Structure formats: structure tokens, C-alpha cells
């Protein structure tokens, strides 16, 4: 019996700790404008985890420390010219250390920090939601595998509040942390 071809992809679960909470960075998909993790194909010459870090930079404008092992995988059907293409996505945790105000796909995507326990309301794929629930339950073990990062890291730059996603091509308003002036 012939097995169908499955496309292998990687995703970055970009996280930061802030005030005793864990936030996850989500981006919108280019065509359907759904909230997803930064993900893509494994580039020739790069490891899976290095490709996940590259996708986080290109799609969300973040850099950080990638975990050595994935936290799991999920499947989804990617729509294309010839119907649905089955994909398996290996997810790597990435502790964000820097958020850039400009990044390669900023005109094609929006990005938003969301509390880990609220991501399930926004994420569009059921298997991804299940994986995020498992991640939340194992957060202590996963956190121990990542090198330490500064709390509240990566808080500068263009970050949008989560909410309804329109069909705009350009990013919406810039949200910056307000600081008191003397």
C-alpha cells in the first residue's frame, strides 16, 4: 500500500516570562490570516531547530535561545493548488531574548503576545491547541532545558494586541511600552 507524501515542517514556540506568567508569540498566516506559530520548511544545510529559529526571525522578528529537543509535533492540512497537503510540524521552544521593531515579513503578518493559557482561544488548529496544553503542563521541565533568560526580555518593538484579524496587508498600530517622563 502506498503511503501519502507528508511535508515535514518546524515551528518555533516563542515564549517569554513576564510577571510570573508565560506569554507565547503568535503570528497571522499570510493567506487566511489565522493565528499560528511561526513555522516553515527545514532549510537545506540547517538543522530542524536552526530552521525553527530562522522562521521565528522571518515571520515574527524575534531571536532567542532554542531548546535542544522539540516539545512535540502536530499535523495539519495545508491547502494548495492540488488540494490539501498533509504536514507534520515539529515544535521547538524558543526563549525570546530580543524583539526587533523591523523584520522580513512585517508587511505580511501581524504578531501578538498572548498568555499561554489564553492561546487556545486564538490558535486555529485543534492539534496545536492540544500540544500547547501539554506544553503548559510540562512547562517546568521544558523551562529547565532552556538556558536562563532575563525576565521581561523582548518587550520592546512592534507588538500588537491580540484580537480580530482583518485582511489588512500592512501592520496595524504600533504598541509600545509607555514610560513616565520626568
C-alpha angles and dihedrals in degrees: 000000000000117000116218117247112261122201114224117217137170131220135195119227094205109199139173133182116233126174094338092312132102119230127196124207113229128186132197120251113245101239108026096028093225122153109258141151117267103268144155148140124314107257120230109260094021129097119239092256092048089051090051089053090048091052091049089055097044098043102031108017096237133128129189148122116317121212117245093234132039120250092223143293140261136196130227140162115249113206117228143151093292099043129266118353114203113235133186114204121201109205122214123191115237121192103212115230099165136028114196122213088218128039138164099265100033093120092053102043143038122218132203138180111229132181110259093238091051097048090086089068091056106032111099102208122075095210090050090052089052091050091050091051089052090047091052090052092050096039095119093055093044091046090054090056092056121078112249118275132189116272112247090022120159097025099135128083137044109337123157128209113250116255144106114350117220130191094261115140096204123063116262126233122337113242116202132174109262116230127198115249119220 
